[in-house]
Amino acid sequence: MRNTLRRDTPLEVAIRRILFAAGLRYRVDCVAVAGMRRRADLLFRSARIAVFVDGCFWHCCPQHATWPKANRAWWRRKLLGNAARDRDTDRRLRAAGWQVIRVWEHTNAEVAAARIMRGLQRRGSRRGPLNPPA
């Protein structure tokens, strides 16, 4: 558990590289709404888009979630609590006018980056890609 990264996971870094190469600028590991103690992995303030890259284990991925055998009840509460907090975060951010994009850790970085860019285009971001991908 000690080796689990809170930020700068391989997928996060790959997505950031693609977005940066496309001319997009963003904040990393940042709070979207003051007073909310939850940090987005990527934040596009002008477009009001918060991106979260969720680990399959920690956030109960429907495809890859596993349940530890030891301390089963404790882990179940912990992991389901994480998922419930994610839904609460989404609800609170949307209520504040933000678009929330969640990406599972097993997602291809190019697919995730394209989804984020589409979200930015829909939001009419002033700082869209300088060199949109073909």
KEFILUM-721141 format. One line per field, with one value per atom (N, C-alpha, C): x negated, y negated, z negated; residue in one letter; atom name. Coordinates in Angstrom, 1 decimal, always signed. Each point is the difference from the previous one (the first is absolute). Example, Ala and Ser with C-alpha at 12.3 -4.5 7.8 and 13.67 -1.06 7.14 Angstrom:
<rs>
c1 (-13.2,+0.9,-0.9,+0.4,-0.9,+0.8);
c2 (+5.7,-1.2,-1.2,-1.1,-1.1,-1.1);
c3 (-7.8,+0.0,+0.0,+0.7,+0.0,-0.8);
type (A,A,A,S,S,S);
atom (N,CA,C,N,CA,C);
</rs>
This chain:
<rs>
c1 (-0.8,+0.8,-0.9,-1.1,-0.9,-0.5,+0.0,-0.5,+1.1,+1.2,+1.1,-0.2,+0.0,-0.2,+1.3,+0.0,+1.1,+0.2,-1.1,+0.0,-1.2,+0.0,-1.0,-0.1,+1.1,+0.1,-0.4,-0.4,-0.4,+1.0,+1.3,+1.1,+0.1,+0.0,+0.1,-1.1,-1.2,-1.1,+0.1,+0.5,+0.2,+1.1,+1.1,+1.0,-0.5,-0.7,-0.5,-1.0,-0.8,-0.9,+0.8,+1.0,+0.8,+0.7,+0.6,+0.7,-0.9,-1.2,-1.0,-0.5,-0.3,-0.4,+1.0,+1.3,+1.1,+0.2,-0.8,+0.0,+0.9,+0.5,+0.9,-0.8,+0.5,-0.6,+1.0,-0.4,+0.8,-0.7,+0.7,-0.5,+0.0,-1.0,-0.1,+0.2,+0.8,+0.2,+0.5,+1.2,+0.5,+1.4,+0.4,+1.3,+0.8,+1.2,+0.8,+0.9,+0.6,+0.9,-0.6,-0.2,-0.5,+0.8,-0.7,+0.7,+0.2,-0.1,+0.2,-1.3,-0.1,-1.3,-0.3,+0.4,-0.2,-0.7,-1.1,-0.8,+0.1,+0.2,+0.1,-1.5,-0.1,-1.3,-0.4,+0.9,-0.2,+1.1,-0.3,+1.1,-0.2,+1.1,+0.0,+1.0,-0.6,+0.8,+0.9,-0.6,+0.9,+1.1,-0.1,+1.1,+0.8,-0.5,+0.7,+0.2,-1.2,+0.0,-1.0,+0.5,-0.8,-0.2,-1.2,-0.3,-0.6,+0.6,-0.5,-0.4,-1.2,-0.5,+0.1,+0.9,+0.4,-0.7,-0.6,-0.6,+1.1,-0.2,+1.1,+0.2,-1.0,+0.2,+0.6,-0.5,+0.4,+1.3,+0.5,+1.3,+1.0,-0.2,+1.0,+0.4,-1.0,+0.3,+0.9,+1.1,+0.9,-0.6,-1.1,-0.7,-1.1,-0.7,-1.3,+0.0,+1.0,+0.0,-0.2,-0.8,-0.2,+0.2,+0.4,+0.2,-1.0,-0.8,-1.0,+0.7,-0.7,+0.6,-0.2,-1.2,-0.2,+0.7,+0.6,+0.7,+1.1,+0.7,+1.0,+1.0,+0.5,+1.1,-0.6,-1.2,-0.6,-0.3,-0.6,-0.4,+1.3,+1.0,+1.3,+0.5,+0.1,+0.4,-0.9,-1.3,-1.0,+0.2,+0.1,+0.0,+1.4,+1.1,+1.3,+0.1,-0.7,+0.0,-0.7,-1.1,-0.7,+0.9,+0.7,+0.9,+1.2,+0.5,+1.1,-0.6,-1.2,-0.6,-0.2,-0.4,-0.1,+1.3,+1.1,+1.4,+0.3,-0.3,+0.3,-0.8,-1.3,-0.8,+0.5,+0.4,+0.6,+1.3,+0.8,+1.3,-0.3,-0.9,-0.4,-0.6,-0.9,-0.7,+1.0,+0.9,+1.0,+1.0,+0.3,+0.9,-0.7,-1.3,-0.8,-0.3,+0.5,-0.2,-1.1,-0.6,-1.2,+0.4,-0.7,+0.2,-1.1,+0.4,-0.9,-0.2,-1.3,-0.4,-0.8,+0.5,-0.7,-0.6,-1.2,-0.7,-0.5,+0.3,-0.6,-1.4,-0.8,-1.4,-0.3,+0.9,-0.2,+0.2,+0.5,+0.3,-1.3,+0.1,-1.1,-0.2,-1.2,-0.3,+0.6,-0.2,+0.5,+1.5,+0.7,+1.4,+0.5,-0.7,+0.4,-0.3,-1.1,-0.4,+1.1,+0.4,+0.9,+1.4,+0.4,+1.2,-0.1,-1.1,-0.2,+0.1,-0.7,+0.0,+1.4,+0.8,+1.4,+0.8,-0.2,+0.6,-0.4,-1.2,-0.4,+0.6,+0.1,+0.7,+1.4,+0.7,+1.4,+0.2,-0.9,+0.0,-0.4,-0.5,-0.4,-1.2,-1.0,-1.2,-0.7,-0.4,-0.8,-1.4,-0.4,-1.4,+0.1,+0.6,+0.1,-1.3,-0.1,-1.2,-0.6,-1.3,-0.6,-0.2,-0.3,-0.1,+0.9,+1.3,+0.9,-0.4,+0.2,-0.4,+0.8,-0.6,+0.7,+1.0);
c2 (+1.2,-1.2,-1.3,+0.2,-1.2,-0.4,+0.9,-0.3,-0.6,-0.1,-0.5,-1.5,-0.4,-1.5,-0.7,-1.2,-0.8,-0.9,-0.3,-0.8,+0.4,-0.5,+0.4,+1.5,+0.6,+1.4,+0.1,+1.1,+0.1,-0.5,+0.4,-0.5,-1.5,-0.6,-1.4,-0.7,+0.4,-0.6,+0.1,+1.2,+0.2,-0.9,-0.2,-0.9,-1.4,-0.4,-1.4,-0.3,+1.0,-0.2,-0.3,+0.9,-0.2,-1.3,-0.4,-1.3,-1.2,+0.1,-1.1,-0.1,+1.1,+0.0,-0.6,+0.1,-0.6,-1.4,-0.6,-1.4,-0.4,+1.0,-0.3,-0.2,-0.9,-0.2,+0.2,+0.5,+0.5,-0.1,+0.2,+0.1,+1.5,+0.4,+1.4,+0.1,+1.0,+0.3,-1.3,-0.5,-1.3,+0.1,-0.9,-0.1,-0.9,+0.5,-0.8,-1.0,+0.4,-0.9,-0.2,-1.3,-0.3,+0.6,+0.5,+0.7,+1.5,+0.4,+1.5,+0.7,+0.9,+0.7,+1.1,-0.1,+1.0,-0.6,+0.7,-0.6,+0.7,-0.7,+0.6,+0.3,+1.0,+0.3,-1.0,-0.4,-1.1,-1.0,-1.3,-1.0,-1.0,-0.3,-1.0,-1.1,-1.0,-1.0,-0.8,-0.5,-0.8,+0.8,+1.2,+0.8,+0.7,-0.1,+0.6,+1.5,+0.7,+1.4,+0.6,+1.0,+0.7,+1.5,+0.4,+1.4,+0.8,+1.2,+0.9,+1.3,+0.5,+1.2,+1.0,+0.9,+0.9,+1.4,+0.4,+1.4,+1.0,+1.1,+1.1,+0.6,+0.2,+0.6,-1.0,-1.2,-1.0,-0.6,+0.1,-0.7,+1.0,+1.3,+1.0,+0.0,+0.2,+0.1,+1.2,-0.2,+1.0,+1.2,-0.2,+1.1,+0.6,-0.7,+0.5,+0.0,-0.4,-0.1,+1.4,+0.0,+1.2,-0.3,+1.1,-0.2,+0.8,-0.7,+0.8,+1.0,+1.1,+1.1,-0.3,-0.6,-0.3,-1.3,-0.1,-1.2,-0.4,+1.0,-0.2,-1.1,+0.0,-1.0,-1.4,-0.2,-1.3,-0.5,+0.9,-0.4,-0.4,+0.8,-0.3,-1.3,-0.4,-1.3,-1.1,+0.2,-0.9,-0.3,+1.1,-0.2,-0.5,+0.4,-0.5,-1.4,-0.4,-1.4,-0.9,+0.6,-0.8,-0.3,+1.1,-0.2,-1.0,+0.1,-0.9,-1.5,-0.1,-1.4,-0.5,+0.9,-0.4,-0.6,+0.7,-0.4,-1.3,-0.2,-1.2,-1.2,+0.3,-1.0,-0.5,+1.0,-0.3,-0.9,+0.4,-0.7,-1.5,-0.1,-1.4,-0.8,+0.5,-0.7,-0.4,+0.9,-0.3,-1.1,+0.0,-1.0,-1.4,+0.0,-1.2,-0.4,+0.7,-0.4,+0.6,+1.1,+0.6,+1.3,+0.3,+1.3,+0.9,+1.2,+1.0,+1.1,+0.3,+1.1,+1.0,+1.2,+1.1,+1.0,+0.3,+1.0,+1.1,+1.2,+1.2,+0.2,+0.6,+0.2,+0.9,+0.8,+1.0,-0.6,-1.3,-0.7,-0.3,+0.0,-0.4,-1.5,-0.5,-1.4,-0.8,+0.4,-0.7,-0.2,+1.1,+0.0,-1.0,+0.1,-0.9,-1.5,-0.3,-1.3,-0.5,+0.8,-0.4,-0.3,+0.7,-0.2,-1.4,-0.3,-1.2,-1.2,+0.2,-1.1,-0.2,+1.1,-0.2,-0.8,+0.3,-0.7,-1.5,-0.3,-1.4,-0.7,+0.7,-0.6,-0.3,+1.0,-0.2,-1.2,-0.2,-1.1,-1.3,+0.0,-1.2,-0.6,+0.8,-0.5,-1.0,-1.1,-1.0,+0.5,+1.0,+0.5,+1.4,+0.2,+1.3,+0.4,+1.2,+0.5,-0.8,-0.3,-0.7,+0.8,+1.3,+0.9,+1.2,-0.1,+1.1,+1.3,+1.1,+1.3,+0.3,+0.7,+0.3,+1.1);
c3 (+0.0,+0.0,+0.0,-0.6,-0.1,+1.4,+0.9,+1.4,+0.9,-0.5,+0.8,+0.2,+1.2,+0.3,-0.1,-0.7,-0.1,+1.3,+0.6,+1.2,+0.9,+1.2,+1.0,+0.3,+0.1,+0.4,+1.5,+0.4,+1.5,+0.9,-0.2,+0.9,-0.1,-1.2,-0.2,+0.8,-0.1,+0.7,+1.5,+0.5,+1.4,+0.5,-0.7,+0.4,+0.1,-1.1,+0.0,+1.1,+0.4,+1.1,+1.3,+0.2,+1.3,+0.0,-1.1,-0.1,+0.1,-0.6,+0.1,+1.4,+0.7,+1.4,+0.9,-0.4,+0.8,-0.3,-0.9,-0.3,-1.1,-0.8,-1.1,-1.3,-0.8,-1.3,-1.1,-1.1,-1.0,-1.4,-1.0,-1.4,-0.3,-0.9,-0.4,-1.5,-0.4,-1.4,-0.7,+0.4,-0.4,-0.5,-0.9,-0.5,+0.9,+0.4,+1.0,-0.8,-1.1,-0.7,-1.4,-0.3,-1.3,-1.2,-0.9,-1.2,+0.2,+1.3,+0.3,-0.1,-0.9,-0.2,+0.9,+1.2,+1.0,+1.2,+0.5,+1.0,+1.3,+1.1,+1.3,+0.5,+0.8,+0.5,+1.1,+0.8,+1.0,-0.2,+0.1,-0.1,+1.1,+0.7,+1.1,-0.6,-0.6,-0.7,+0.9,+1.1,+0.9,+0.6,+0.3,+0.5,-1.1,-1.2,-1.2,+0.2,+0.3,+0.2,-1.0,-0.8,-0.9,+0.5,+0.1,+0.4,-1.1,-0.2,-1.1,+0.7,-0.3,+0.5,-1.1,+0.0,-1.1,+0.2,-1.1,+0.0,-0.1,+0.7,+0.0,-1.4,-0.7,-1.4,-0.9,-0.1,-1.0,+0.2,+1.2,+0.4,+0.5,-0.2,+0.3,+1.5,+0.9,+1.4,+0.3,+0.8,+0.2,+0.8,+0.7,+0.7,-0.7,-0.8,-0.6,-1.6,-0.6,-1.5,-0.6,-1.0,-0.8,-1.4,-0.8,-1.4,-0.8,-0.8,-0.8,-0.9,-0.3,-0.8,-1.5,-0.4,-1.4,-0.3,-1.2,-0.5,+1.0,+0.5,+1.1,-0.3,-1.2,-0.3,+0.0,-0.6,+0.0,+1.4,+0.8,+1.4,+0.8,-0.2,+0.7,-0.3,-1.3,-0.5,+0.6,+0.0,+0.4,+1.5,+0.8,+1.5,+0.4,-0.6,+0.4,-0.5,-1.1,-0.5,+1.0,+0.6,+1.1,+1.1,+0.5,+1.1,-0.3,-1.2,-0.4,-0.1,-0.4,-0.1,+1.5,+0.9,+1.4,+0.5,-0.2,+0.4,-0.6,-1.3,-0.7,+0.6,+0.3,+0.6,+1.4,+0.8,+1.3,-0.2,-0.9,-0.2,-0.5,-0.9,-0.5,+1.1,+0.7,+1.1,+1.1,+0.4,+1.0,-0.5,-1.3,-0.6,+0.0,+0.0,+0.1,+1.4,+1.0,+1.4,+0.7,-0.6,+0.6,+0.7,+1.1,+0.7,-0.6,-0.4,-0.5,+1.0,+0.2,+0.9,-0.8,-0.1,-0.7,+1.0,-0.3,+0.9,-0.9,+0.4,-0.7,+0.4,-0.9,+0.2,+1.1,+0.4,+1.1,+1.4,+0.0,+1.3,+0.8,+1.3,+0.8,-0.1,-0.1,-0.2,+1.1,+1.3,+1.1,+0.0,-0.4,+0.0,-1.1,-1.2,-1.1,+0.4,+0.6,+0.4,+1.1,+0.9,+1.0,-0.7,-1.0,-0.7,-0.7,-0.6,-0.7,+1.0,+1.1,+1.1,+0.5,+0.2,+0.4,-1.1,-1.2,-1.1,+0.0,+0.3,+0.1,+1.2,+1.1,+1.2,-0.3,-0.6,-0.4,-0.9,-0.9,-1.0,+0.7,+1.2,+0.7,-0.6,-0.4,-0.7,+0.9,-0.6,+0.7,+0.3,-0.8,+0.2,+0.6,+1.1,+0.7,+0.5,+0.6,+0.5,+1.1,+0.0,+1.1,+1.2,-0.2,+1.1,-0.2,+0.3,-0.3,+0.7,-0.7,+0.6,+1.2,+1.0,+1.2,-0.2);
type (M,M,M,R,R,R,N,N,N,T,T,T,L,L,L,R,R,R,R,R,R,D,D,D,T,T,T,P,P,P,L,L,L,E,E,E,V,V,V,A,A,A,I,I,I,R,R,R,R,R,R,I,I,I,L,L,L,F,F,F,A,A,A,A,A,A,G,G,G,L,L,L,R,R,R,Y,Y,Y,R,R,R,V,V,V,D,D,D,C,C,C,V,V,V,A,A,A,V,V,V,A,A,A,G,G,G,M,M,M,R,R,R,R,R,R,R,R,R,A,A,A,D,D,D,L,L,L,L,L,L,F,F,F,R,R,R,S,S,S,A,A,A,R,R,R,I,I,I,A,A,A,V,V,V,F,F,F,V,V,V,D,D,D,G,G,G,C,C,C,F,F,F,W,W,W,H,H,H,C,C,C,C,C,C,P,P,P,Q,Q,Q,H,H,H,A,A,A,T,T,T,W,W,W,P,P,P,K,K,K,A,A,A,N,N,N,R,R,R,A,A,A,W,W,W,W,W,W,R,R,R,R,R,R,K,K,K,L,L,L,L,L,L,G,G,G,N,N,N,A,A,A,A,A,A,R,R,R,D,D,D,R,R,R,D,D,D,T,T,T,D,D,D,R,R,R,R,R,R,L,L,L,R,R,R,A,A,A,A,A,A,G,G,G,W,W,W,Q,Q,Q,V,V,V,I,I,I,R,R,R,V,V,V,W,W,W,E,E,E,H,H,H,T,T,T,N,N,N,A,A,A,E,E,E,V,V,V,A,A,A,A,A,A,A,A,A,R,R,R,I,I,I,M,M,M,R,R,R,G,G,G,L,L,L,Q,Q,Q,R,R,R,R,R,R,G,G,G,S,S,S,R,R,R,R,R,R,G,G,G,P,P,P,L,L,L,N,N,N,P,P,P,P,P,P,A,A,A);
atom (N,CA,C,N,CA,C,N,CA,C,N,CA,C,N,CA,C,N,CA,C,N,CA,C,N,CA,C,N,CA,C,N,CA,C,N,CA,C,N,CA,C,N,CA,C,N,CA,C,N,CA,C,N,CA,C,N,CA,C,N,CA,C,N,CA,C,N,CA,C,N,CA,C,N,CA,C,N,CA,C,N,CA,C,N,CA,C,N,CA,C,N,CA,C,N,CA,C,N,CA,C,N,CA,C,N,CA,C,N,CA,C,N,CA,C,N,CA,C,N,CA,C,N,CA,C,N,CA,C,N,CA,C,N,CA,C,N,CA,C,N,CA,C,N,CA,C,N,CA,C,N,CA,C,N,CA,C,N,CA,C,N,CA,C,N,CA,C,N,CA,C,N,CA,C,N,CA,C,N,CA,C,N,CA,C,N,CA,C,N,CA,C,N,CA,C,N,CA,C,N,CA,C,N,CA,C,N,CA,C,N,CA,C,N,CA,C,N,CA,C,N,CA,C,N,CA,C,N,CA,C,N,CA,C,N,CA,C,N,CA,C,N,CA,C,N,CA,C,N,CA,C,N,CA,C,N,CA,C,N,CA,C,N,CA,C,N,CA,C,N,CA,C,N,CA,C,N,CA,C,N,CA,C,N,CA,C,N,CA,C,N,CA,C,N,CA,C,N,CA,C,N,CA,C,N,CA,C,N,CA,C,N,CA,C,N,CA,C,N,CA,C,N,CA,C,N,CA,C,N,CA,C,N,CA,C,N,CA,C,N,CA,C,N,CA,C,N,CA,C,N,CA,C,N,CA,C,N,CA,C,N,CA,C,N,CA,C,N,CA,C,N,CA,C,N,CA,C,N,CA,C,N,CA,C,N,CA,C,N,CA,C,N,CA,C,N,CA,C,N,CA,C,N,CA,C,N,CA,C,N,CA,C,N,CA,C,N,CA,C,N,CA,C,N,CA,C,N,CA,C,N,CA,C,N,CA,C,N,CA,C,N,CA,C,N,CA,C,N,CA,C,N,CA,C,N,CA,C,N,CA,C,N,CA,C,N,CA,C);
</rs>
